[in-house]
Amino acid sequence: LRALGWEPFGVGDSETMLAGVASVLRGLRGAAPADPELVEDGDRLTVRLHGGAATGGASLDGDWLCVHSVHVDPDHRRRGLATSAVAELLDWGASRGARTVWLHVESDNAPALALYAGLGFRVHHLNRYLRAPDA
């Protein structure tokens, strides 16, 4: 595709990570969400903590839970908010029958990779995102 003019999109590379929902939740015992605001829309959940200082989303497909868009405002990092957001999302998924959780992490996001690896996620495969040449 590169020979045809396709270019990397964003950083270009990300890692798809998987884990068992129950296994991650066991490791998250004691990670108390801080004033969660939950917005549920069918098979989707959005969580906001501390007035939006931390956010995240999840969607359910059968017994698979996709965690996405976990973000913590730079001024609020290193306080456990991402862990709390993930805990809330996984708890929601587990209560609806999710058994496996997956997510994408950009390959250059070392803090997120460390967070998810510490929670028991493992890399399943790598992705490279490309965009088509301008028409």
LOKOLLUM-291919 format. One record per residue (C-alpha): x, y, z. Coordinates in pm, whole numbers, padded with zeros to 5 digits, always signed. Each point is the difference from the previous one (the first is absolute). Last residue first. Example, Ala and Ser with C-alpha at 12.3 -4.5 7.8 and 13.67 -1.06 7.14 Angstrom:
2
+01367-00106+00714
-00137-00344+00066
end
This chain:
135
-00798+01185-00465
+00231+00042+00296
+00189-00321+00068
-00181-00248+00220
+00067+00002+00370
+00205-00253+00190
-00040-00153+00345
+00248-00264+00109
-00121-00255+00250
+00189-00234+00233
-00131-00322+00146
-00108-00168+00323
+00192+00213+00247
-00082-00103+00355
-00227+00166+00255
+00058-00095+00364
-00063+00330+00180
+00372+00078+00002
+00009-00053-00377
-00286+00251-00032
+00174+00267+00204
+00340-00058-00160
-00145+00028-00352
-00185+00316+00107
+00318+00161+00138
+00206-00105-00308
-00232+00156-00258
+00226-00041-00307
-00174-00320-00115
-00343+00162+00000
-00226-00211+00217
-00294-00199-00132
-00240-00183+00231
-00139-00341+00081
-00204-00149+00281
-00113-00362+00028
-00281-00146+00212
-00271+00261-00036
-00335-00117+00142
-00186+00325+00066
+00120+00044+00360
+00350-00074-00127
-00020+00289-00245
-00107+00251+00266
+00274-00121+00236
+00247+00025-00286
-00091+00361-00072
+00012+00100+00367
+00337-00167+00053
+00138+00162-00316
-00106+00344+00128
+00151-00069+00341
+00329-00110-00156
+00004+00313-00214
-00068+00210+00310
+00277-00154+00208
+00159+00331+00100
+00298+00001-00240
-00175+00242-00239
-00229+00286+00103
+00173+00299-00165
+00051-00201-00320
-00377-00060-00035
-00061-00373+00005
-00119-00186-00307
-00149-00342-00065
-00142+00016-00354
-00080-00367-00036
-00080-00319+00186
-00156-00270-00218
-00188-00269+00192
-00056-00342-00155
-00278-00230+00129
-00237+00097-00277
+00121+00335-00127
+00021+00252+00283
+00131+00353-00028
+00221+00191+00235
+00093+00360+00059
+00240+00207+00199
+00039+00330+00175
+00224+00156+00263
+00010+00366+00103
-00364+00008-00113
-00161+00130+00317
+00215-00217+00224
-00076-00320-00190
-00192-00047-00325
-00117-00338-00128
-00158-00073-00338
-00183-00328-00053
-00120-00172-00316
-00224-00302-00058
-00320+00202+00034
+00102+00355+00079
+00134+00027+00353
+00139+00324+00136
+00187-00044+00326
+00132+00278+00225
+00248-00148+00242
+00078+00177+00329
+00347-00151+00049
-00003-00365-00100
+00146-00222+00269
+00290-00215-00109
-00017-00235+00301
-00029-00311-00207
+00156+00077-00338
+00203-00321-00026
-00315-00210+00034
-00163+00223-00264
+00283-00071-00242
-00040-00377+00040
-00379+00014-00027
+00016+00200-00325
+00253-00232-00161
+00259+00200-00187
+00083+00119-00349
+00227+00266-00152
-00001+00131-00355
+00315+00201-00054
+00022+00315-00204
+00207+00133-00286
-00054+00291-00237
+00084+00288+00229
-00295+00178-00156
-00080-00156-00338
+00299-00143-00183
-00002+00070-00375
-00145-00187-00300
+00170+00102-00324
-00024-00323-00199
+00350-00112+00105
-00117+00041+00363
-00286-00239-00073
end
